[in-house]
Amino acid sequence: MVISNKPVRLILATLVACLSLNSFANPTQDSTQVIQETHPVTTTPAHEEKHEEVHAEPSDVKSKIKAFVNHHVLDSHDFTFFSDELQGKHYGFSLPVILWDNGVQFFSSSKFNHGESVAESNGNYYVVNHHDGKIYKTDATGKLNEEHGHPTNVRPLDFSITKSVLSIMVVALLMFLLFSKLARSYAKNGGIAFGFSRIFEPLVLYIRDEIAIPNIGEKHYKKYMSYLLTIFFFILFLNLFGLTPLGINVTGNITITFGLAILTFLITNLSANKNYWGHIFWMPGVPKLMRVILAPIELLGIFVKPFSLMIRLYANIFAGHIVLMSIIGLMFIFKSWIGSSLSFALSFVLSILEILVAFLQAYIFTMLSALYFGSANEEHHHEEAHH
């Protein structure tokens, strides 16, 4: 394994360049969902009292902060910038809901009224569960049947454009515009970049010279460069967007990191050579009995590698959101200006640290992917044939 000794230099340089992008998570933005905590549904009279207890709005500050932090890391079917808690108004825009339930059901998320109403489409009724943000099929009363605290209603297939999906689309469009412009500048200027997009040229060269070539090799690195560049800037931009007051938590969603890890897994194994598979199923230079024992372990390692990619990215980003939002919430709990000031200072320092983590996680995911690609294309060594 070849690990560059320059990642800290890269991260510190980009950290200084991007300090202006840093902002605190805005508690007002996600407090919209704290206001929405309750009653998307009604129940039968026999269960009405119990239902109100389970779904009642948080009344004390600590409960509101806890609900706010929990909702902050969830996806949403609308994009709310901020809310007026006193008047119950939300400022943002609705997103399209696309469900498959006896055919395609297409309607605006405004029908949910931020989770407070039952949405009707072609005679079907749906509600949003505030605990998991999922859409469930119900009746006109909006009743959710629960067992052990979990809804048992049918969940239609959901292909909706959620806040996370929209964020991914925006990042994809941004990357396309930035790097297509960078590519055109190379063609027009004889290999010299110009314009705003040239600020990304050092990062592109760094990924090529310090990640791709050392880990994959001069012979094979070019066929993986497009993926490595895409995955690095995709994770980086989404991580940085997660530090804005928009309440975006895409890379802190395990389904997203699972999808990214699956891509690395497929590319690694579909592009691997015979030597790679030979080392897994019949390791050269090892006694035959040991080969039988080691083969299942090596085969298990094929699946452990992408799993570690998925968990590492998800856990670091998710934990960063939880810790930062919890510390910001302490400002509303402390009754003295000293405690609130300390919470503010600590949240500011952590916000700066999160920028470092944003670059670091993008670097680690890209570097490990390159390392896996390199092992999949490693050439057969002649000395092993004589063992």
C-alpha positions as CSV (number, residue, x, y, z in Angstrom):
1,M,0.0,0.0,0.0
2,V,1.3,3.4,-1.0
3,I,0.0,6.3,1.1
4,S,1.0,9.8,0.2
5,N,2.8,11.9,2.8
6,K,1.1,15.0,1.5
7,P,-2.6,14.7,2.4
8,V,-2.2,17.0,5.4
9,R,-0.6,19.7,3.2
10,L,-3.5,19.3,0.7
11,I,-6.1,19.5,3.4
12,L,-4.6,22.5,5.1
13,A,-4.3,24.4,1.8
14,T,-7.9,23.7,0.9
15,L,-9.0,24.5,4.4
16,V,-7.6,28.0,4.2
17,A,-9.1,28.5,0.8
18,C,-12.5,27.4,1.9
19,L,-12.9,29.0,5.3
20,S,-15.3,31.4,3.8
21,L,-17.6,28.5,3.0
22,N,-18.0,27.6,6.6
23,S,-21.3,28.4,8.4
24,F,-23.0,27.1,11.4
25,A,-26.0,24.8,11.1
26,N,-29.0,27.1,11.6
27,P,-31.3,25.8,14.3
28,T,-34.2,27.7,12.8
29,Q,-34.1,25.7,9.6
30,D,-34.7,22.3,11.1
31,S,-36.9,23.6,13.9
32,T,-39.6,23.6,11.3
33,Q,-39.7,19.9,11.6
34,V,-39.7,20.1,15.4
35,I,-42.9,22.2,15.1
36,Q,-44.3,19.4,12.9
37,E,-43.6,16.7,15.5
38,T,-47.1,15.6,15.9
39,H,-50.5,14.5,14.6
40,P,-50.1,13.7,10.9
41,V,-52.8,11.2,11.7
42,T,-55.9,10.8,13.7
43,T,-56.9,7.6,15.5
44,T,-60.0,5.9,16.7
45,P,-61.3,7.1,20.0
46,A,-60.1,4.0,21.8
47,H,-56.5,4.9,21.0
48,E,-56.8,8.6,20.8
49,E,-55.3,9.3,24.3
50,K,-52.4,7.0,23.8
51,H,-51.7,8.4,20.3
52,E,-51.6,11.9,21.6
53,E,-49.1,10.9,24.3
54,V,-46.8,9.3,21.8
55,H,-46.9,12.0,19.1
56,A,-47.4,15.1,21.3
57,E,-45.2,18.1,20.5
58,P,-42.2,18.5,22.8
59,S,-43.0,21.1,25.4
60,D,-39.7,21.6,27.2
61,V,-36.5,23.0,25.7
62,K,-34.5,19.7,26.1
63,S,-37.1,17.7,24.3
64,K,-37.4,20.2,21.5
65,I,-33.6,20.2,21.0
66,K,-33.6,16.4,21.0
67,A,-36.4,16.3,18.4
68,F,-34.6,19.0,16.4
69,V,-31.3,17.0,16.3
70,N,-33.1,13.8,15.3
71,H,-35.0,15.5,12.5
72,H,-31.9,17.3,11.3
73,V,-30.3,14.1,10.1
74,L,-33.4,12.8,8.4
75,D,-34.3,13.3,4.7
76,S,-37.3,15.4,3.9
77,H,-40.0,15.7,1.2
78,D,-39.8,19.5,1.2
79,F,-37.0,22.0,1.3
80,T,-37.6,24.5,4.1
81,F,-35.1,27.4,4.6
82,F,-36.5,28.7,7.8
83,S,-39.8,28.9,9.8
84,D,-41.8,31.3,11.9
85,E,-42.6,29.2,14.9
86,L,-45.0,31.8,16.4
87,Q,-47.2,32.0,13.3
88,G,-46.6,28.4,12.1
89,K,-45.3,29.5,8.7
90,H,-42.6,27.7,6.7
91,Y,-40.5,29.4,4.0
92,G,-39.2,27.1,1.3
93,F,-40.6,25.0,-1.5
94,S,-42.3,21.7,-2.0
95,L,-40.8,18.7,-3.8
96,P,-42.5,16.2,-6.1
97,V,-43.8,12.9,-4.5
98,I,-43.6,9.9,-6.9
99,L,-45.1,6.7,-5.5
100,W,-45.8,3.3,-7.1
101,D,-49.1,2.1,-5.6
102,N,-51.3,0.3,-8.1
103,G,-49.8,2.6,-10.7
104,V,-47.8,5.8,-10.5
105,Q,-49.0,8.4,-7.9
106,F,-47.6,11.8,-8.6
107,F,-48.4,14.9,-6.5
108,S,-46.7,17.7,-4.6
109,S,-45.4,17.3,-1.1
110,S,-47.4,20.5,-0.2
111,K,-50.4,18.1,0.2
112,F,-48.7,16.8,3.4
113,N,-48.7,20.4,4.8
114,H,-45.3,19.7,6.5
115,G,-46.6,16.4,7.8
116,E,-49.8,17.7,9.4
117,S,-52.3,16.6,6.8
118,V,-53.3,13.5,4.9
119,A,-52.4,13.5,1.2
120,E,-54.9,12.2,-1.3
121,S,-54.0,10.9,-4.8
122,N,-56.5,9.0,-7.1
123,G,-58.5,7.8,-4.2
124,N,-55.4,6.7,-2.2
125,Y,-54.4,8.4,1.1
126,Y,-50.9,8.8,2.4
127,V,-49.2,10.2,5.5
128,V,-45.6,11.0,6.5
129,N,-44.4,9.4,9.7
130,H,-42.3,11.9,11.6
131,H,-40.1,9.3,13.3
132,D,-38.6,8.0,10.1
133,G,-39.7,10.5,7.5
134,K,-41.3,7.6,5.4
135,I,-44.6,7.7,3.6
136,Y,-47.3,5.2,4.6
137,K,-50.6,4.3,3.0
138,T,-53.6,4.9,5.2
139,D,-57.3,5.8,4.9
140,A,-59.1,9.2,4.8
141,T,-58.7,9.5,8.6
142,G,-54.9,9.2,8.4
143,K,-54.8,6.4,11.0
144,L,-51.5,4.7,11.4
145,N,-51.6,1.2,13.0
146,E,-48.6,0.7,15.3
147,E,-47.0,-2.3,16.8
148,H,-44.1,-1.9,19.3
149,G,-43.9,1.7,18.3
150,H,-43.5,1.1,14.6
151,P,-46.2,1.6,11.9
152,T,-47.5,-1.6,10.3
153,N,-49.3,0.2,7.4
154,V,-48.2,-0.6,3.8
155,R,-45.4,1.5,2.4
156,P,-45.6,2.2,-1.3
157,L,-42.5,2.2,-3.4
158,D,-41.1,5.7,-3.1
159,F,-39.3,7.3,-6.0
160,S,-39.8,10.9,-4.7
161,I,-37.4,13.8,-5.3
162,T,-36.5,14.3,-1.7
163,K,-34.1,17.0,-0.2
164,S,-31.2,14.6,-0.5
165,V,-32.0,13.6,-4.1
166,L,-32.3,17.3,-5.0
167,S,-28.9,18.0,-3.3
168,I,-27.3,15.2,-5.3
169,M,-28.7,16.7,-8.6
170,V,-27.4,20.1,-7.7
171,V,-24.0,18.8,-6.9
172,A,-23.9,16.7,-10.1
173,L,-24.9,19.8,-12.2
174,L,-22.3,21.9,-10.4
175,M,-19.6,19.4,-11.1
176,F,-20.6,19.1,-14.7
177,L,-20.4,22.9,-15.2
178,L,-17.2,23.4,-13.3
179,F,-15.2,20.6,-14.9
180,S,-16.5,20.8,-18.4
181,K,-15.3,24.5,-18.3
182,L,-12.0,23.3,-16.9
183,A,-11.7,20.8,-19.7
184,R,-12.5,23.4,-22.4
185,S,-9.9,25.8,-20.9
186,Y,-7.3,23.1,-21.4
187,A,-8.2,22.6,-25.0
188,K,-8.3,26.3,-25.8
189,N,-5.2,27.4,-23.9
190,G,-2.8,24.6,-25.0
191,G,-3.1,22.7,-21.7
192,I,-3.2,25.7,-19.4
193,A,-6.3,26.2,-17.3
194,F,-7.9,29.6,-16.8
195,G,-11.0,31.0,-15.2
196,F,-12.7,30.2,-11.9
197,S,-12.5,26.5,-12.4
198,R,-8.7,26.5,-12.4
199,I,-8.8,26.6,-8.6
200,F,-9.7,22.9,-8.8
201,E,-6.7,22.0,-11.0
202,P,-4.3,21.4,-8.1
203,L,-6.8,19.0,-6.6
204,V,-7.1,17.1,-9.9
205,L,-3.3,16.9,-10.2
206,Y,-3.0,15.8,-6.6
207,I,-5.5,12.9,-7.1
208,R,-3.6,11.9,-10.2
209,D,0.0,12.2,-8.9
210,E,-0.5,11.3,-5.2
211,I,-3.4,8.9,-5.2
212,A,-4.0,7.2,-8.5
213,I,-0.5,6.6,-9.9
214,P,1.2,5.5,-6.6
215,N,-1.7,3.0,-5.7
216,I,-2.7,1.8,-9.2
217,G,0.4,2.2,-11.2
218,E,1.4,4.1,-14.4
219,K,0.0,1.4,-16.6
220,H,-3.6,1.2,-15.4
221,Y,-4.4,4.4,-13.5
222,K,-5.9,6.3,-16.5
223,K,-9.0,4.1,-16.8
224,Y,-9.9,4.8,-13.2
225,M,-9.2,8.5,-13.1
226,S,-12.7,9.6,-14.1
227,Y,-14.2,7.6,-11.3
228,L,-11.7,8.7,-8.7
229,L,-12.1,12.4,-9.6
230,T,-15.9,12.1,-9.6
231,I,-16.1,10.3,-6.3
232,F,-13.7,12.7,-4.6
233,F,-15.4,16.0,-5.6
234,F,-18.9,14.4,-5.2
235,I,-18.2,13.5,-1.6
236,L,-16.3,16.8,-0.9
237,F,-19.1,19.1,-2.3
238,L,-21.8,17.2,-0.4
239,N,-19.8,17.3,2.8
240,L,-19.3,21.1,2.4
241,F,-23.0,21.6,1.6
242,G,-23.8,19.8,4.8
243,L,-22.0,22.5,6.8
244,T,-24.4,25.2,5.4
245,P,-27.7,26.2,7.2
246,L,-29.7,24.3,4.6
247,G,-29.8,21.2,6.7
248,I,-28.4,18.8,4.1
249,N,-27.1,15.4,5.4
250,V,-26.5,13.3,2.3
251,T,-23.2,11.7,3.1
252,G,-24.5,11.1,6.6
253,N,-27.2,8.8,5.1
254,I,-26.1,5.2,5.1
255,T,-28.1,4.4,1.9
256,I,-26.0,7.0,0.0
257,T,-22.7,5.7,1.4
258,F,-23.9,2.1,0.6
259,G,-24.4,3.1,-3.0
260,L,-21.0,4.7,-3.3
261,A,-19.3,1.6,-1.7
262,I,-21.2,-0.7,-4.1
263,L,-19.8,1.3,-7.1
264,T,-16.2,0.8,-5.8
265,F,-17.0,-2.9,-5.1
266,L,-18.3,-3.5,-8.7
267,I,-15.5,-1.6,-10.4
268,T,-12.9,-3.4,-8.4
269,N,-14.1,-6.9,-9.1
270,L,-15.3,-6.4,-12.6
271,S,-12.0,-5.0,-13.7
272,A,-9.8,-7.4,-11.8
273,N,-7.3,-9.6,-13.5
274,K,-6.6,-13.3,-13.2
275,N,-3.8,-12.7,-10.7
276,Y,-6.2,-10.9,-8.3
277,W,-8.6,-13.9,-8.3
278,G,-5.7,-16.3,-8.1
279,H,-4.5,-14.7,-4.9
280,I,-8.0,-15.0,-3.4
281,F,-9.0,-18.6,-4.3
282,W,-5.5,-20.3,-4.6
283,M,-2.9,-18.1,-3.0
284,P,0.5,-18.8,-4.6
285,G,3.5,-19.7,-2.3
286,V,1.2,-21.1,0.4
287,P,0.8,-24.8,1.3
288,K,-2.3,-26.4,-0.2
289,L,-3.9,-27.1,3.1
290,M,-3.5,-23.5,4.1
291,R,-5.0,-22.3,0.8
292,V,-8.2,-24.1,1.6
293,I,-8.4,-22.3,4.9
294,L,-7.4,-18.9,3.6
295,A,-9.7,-18.9,0.5
296,P,-12.9,-18.2,2.5
297,I,-11.2,-15.5,4.5
298,E,-9.9,-13.8,1.4
299,L,-13.3,-14.1,-0.2
300,L,-14.9,-12.5,2.8
301,G,-12.4,-9.7,2.5
302,I,-13.9,-8.8,-0.8
303,F,-17.1,-7.8,0.9
304,V,-15.5,-6.3,4.1
305,K,-13.6,-3.7,2.1
306,P,-16.6,-1.9,0.6
307,F,-18.4,-2.3,3.9
308,S,-15.6,-0.5,5.7
309,L,-15.9,2.3,3.1
310,M,-19.6,2.7,3.7
311,I,-19.4,2.7,7.5
312,R,-16.4,5.0,7.7
313,L,-17.9,7.8,5.6
314,Y,-21.4,7.4,7.1
315,A,-20.3,7.3,10.8
316,N,-17.9,10.3,10.6
317,I,-20.4,12.6,8.8
318,F,-23.4,11.5,10.8
319,A,-21.6,11.8,14.1
320,G,-20.3,15.3,13.1
321,H,-23.9,16.5,12.5
322,I,-25.2,15.1,15.8
323,V,-22.4,16.5,17.9
324,L,-22.4,19.9,16.3
325,M,-26.2,20.3,16.5
326,S,-26.2,19.1,20.1
327,I,-23.6,21.6,21.1
328,I,-25.5,24.4,19.4
329,G,-28.6,23.3,21.3
330,L,-26.7,23.8,24.6
331,M,-26.9,27.6,24.0
332,F,-30.6,27.4,24.5
333,I,-30.3,25.3,27.7
334,F,-27.8,27.4,29.6
335,K,-29.3,30.2,31.5
336,S,-26.1,32.3,31.8
337,W,-24.2,34.2,29.1
338,I,-21.0,32.3,30.1
339,G,-22.4,28.9,29.3
340,S,-24.0,30.1,26.0
341,S,-20.7,31.8,25.0
342,L,-18.7,28.7,25.7
343,S,-21.2,26.6,23.6
344,F,-20.9,29.1,20.8
345,A,-17.1,29.1,20.8
346,L,-17.0,25.3,20.9
347,S,-19.5,25.0,18.0
348,F,-17.4,27.4,16.0
349,V,-14.3,25.4,16.6
350,L,-16.1,22.2,15.6
351,S,-17.5,23.8,12.5
352,I,-13.9,24.6,11.4
353,L,-12.9,21.0,12.3
354,E,-15.8,19.7,10.2
355,I,-14.3,21.4,7.1
356,L,-11.2,19.4,7.8
357,V,-13.3,16.2,8.1
358,A,-15.1,17.0,4.9
359,F,-11.8,17.0,2.9
360,L,-10.3,14.1,4.9
361,Q,-13.3,11.8,4.3
362,A,-13.3,12.6,0.6
363,Y,-9.6,11.9,0.5
364,I,-9.8,8.6,2.4
365,F,-12.7,7.2,0.3
366,T,-10.8,8.1,-2.9
367,M,-7.5,6.8,-1.7
368,L,-8.9,3.4,-0.5
369,S,-10.8,3.0,-3.7
370,A,-7.6,3.6,-5.6
371,L,-5.8,1.1,-3.4
372,Y,-8.5,-1.6,-4.1
373,F,-8.2,-0.9,-7.9
374,G,-4.4,-1.3,-7.6
375,S,-4.7,-4.6,-5.9
376,A,-7.2,-5.8,-8.6
377,N,-4.7,-4.9,-11.4
378,E,-1.5,-6.1,-9.7
379,E,0.8,-7.9,-12.1
380,H,1.9,-11.5,-11.5
381,H,5.4,-11.6,-10.0
382,H,7.7,-14.2,-11.5
383,E,9.3,-15.1,-8.2
384,E,6.0,-16.4,-7.0
385,A,6.0,-19.0,-9.7
386,H,9.1,-20.7,-8.2
387,H,7.5,-21.2,-4.8
